[in-house]
């Protein structure tokens, strides 16, 4: 959320924000400032540039992140420590979302500091919350549909990290991870990258297939929406389309999700479009709009 | 070349994609009497309030892998039954370190170098004193690199040390290779748990030694520019980092013109102190009130999150796939490493479908300032 609709702040309020940002640089005051600022970040339209350009703030946020690394394995992250680092991540998400700071954030390769969080396995709540919040930062980046973001993500290992969370994560984490993969696929270079080798495609297809079978048992329309969108986009690549004719999971064909989709016209349309595309003639290269 | 089969494949072996597997923590018969290695300081919550105390190994020398030898720990219970295990353990540690270190050292340094160029230099954009920049650059990068190298290396080390021990120990103990018993597995887990910090510390040492050179390389030109400004009597300002956005900030949030003020210098010094605190147990209870945790042990509050299924399937995976885990499995660009993936590997990661729906109730946990569903809503908007 860029916060464009937020109300104009009076000078006192703004001074308070500046003061809190300053407190991020103080070891003693940081925890409290993290809490307050992360709560109010959406009501401060230009918090992101303040965070980025002020002295020491980004360094302090990075320090918060790397100091959690030692408790990732063996997993011993407490709820308190998880909450604290998630507040720092919330501020990074703010920087990742803002048009004036997104490129700076990418050029400094800040997302790489979050990847160790995404590769944790523990199912405890502090870890689930840490993964979900980290995914939220990546999600905020891809949400903008900027090729620059996709280029950056493709040169890092975010896809396998997302695929693993799509396979093993909680429903919320799966949804955000699938959203990220969807956004990468929607980008032309992303689609090309994933369909470039059969191994890449088949790994993505395998995980999507597992998710469909999982969803057949435990339905979630918001997750299904992203899964269907991923398939629909994959089907725009000729070779992937041929492969999907063979391996599209049955529950997508046999009406398993009719009930789940009855209030979601968009996803219903996407699914119909996907099936029509796959049942269509084998040869033509017709491109779907969008 | 003699140990060719133990080297990670250049292009990634088939079947290695995704992050490393967690091995089950050591449990059971060998756990009660852990031989304390060298000096294990207590306390040590740093700025994040979460740093466990870590063992320190002052004699490690990154140019000699044999310098790990004096610190190898073998539980007295094991040593009583098997007195001659140390050479085997050392061999397993050395092989695993050699496999994991290149990628961990390289990657941690690459990440920290960019942080130095984009974040530290930004904050020092109007600092004329190159010695201050040098000190901040080194403390920051050392702190980042040691933490990054550790987090990148730890799980792959755990997996690879276990796998090597699984190969080496049956021979050393004169057990039939086919007779890989549960007891041997427990013994291996105990040895791994007791020596993982040591192997990790060696890789951290390699990484931070390399960082010292890297930082100087990056900063040489920065030193020279500052000297040139000084010689010509101009006040230094790096315009690419000090534009209108900075000028819009109140004075106290900007890097102070003409030289940082003491509190600004202190922020960067804190990187050094928090690193030292983690090792030496400084600053413990000064904030957060998080009780200090003992590091290195898998029997802490993390172990109950490790389902028995996780350790079973990991060790099954290990024996079904005696090949060593290459660095590419450790999160180092698995998609780029030749694209070899074997989905079957992924399926052995335990799932708990039944409980998935309830796991991430951040709002219900009362933890978040922003609940996961809000995060999600924010993204989907």
Interface residues (C-beta under 8 A of the other chain):
Chain A: X1 X15 X18 X21 X22 X25 X26 X27 X28 X30 X31 X35 X38 X39 X49 X50 X52 X53 X54 X55 X56 X58 X59 X60 X62 X63 X64 X66 X67 X68 X69 X70 X71 X72 X73 X74 X75 X76 X77 X78 X79 X80 X81 X82 X83 X84 X85 X86 X87 X90 X93 X100 X104 X107 X108 X109 X112 X113 X115 X116 X118 X119 X121 X122 X123 X124 X125 X126 X127 X128 X129 X132 X133 X136 X139 X140 X143 X155 X156 X157 X159 X160 X161 X163 X164 X167 X168 X169 X170 X171 X172 X173 X174 X175 X176 X179 X196 X197 X199 X200 X202 X203 X206 X207 X214 X217 X218 X222
Chain B: X17 X18 X19 X20 X21 X22 X25 X46 X47 X48 X49 X50 X51 X52 X54 X111 X114 X115 X118 X119 X120 X122 X123 X140 X143 X144 X147 X148 X150 X151 X152 X154 X155 X158 X245 X246 X248 X249 X250 X252 X253 X254 X255 X260 X263 X264 X267 X268 X270 X271 X274 X278 X283 X286 X287 X288 X290 X293 X295 X297 X298 X300 X301 X302 X303 X305 X306 X307 X310 X331 X332 X333 X334 X335 X336 X339 X340 X341 X343 X346 X349 X350 X351 X352 X353 X355 X356 X357 X359 X360 X361 X362 X365 X367 X368 X369 X370 X372 X373 X375 X376 X378 X379 X380 X381
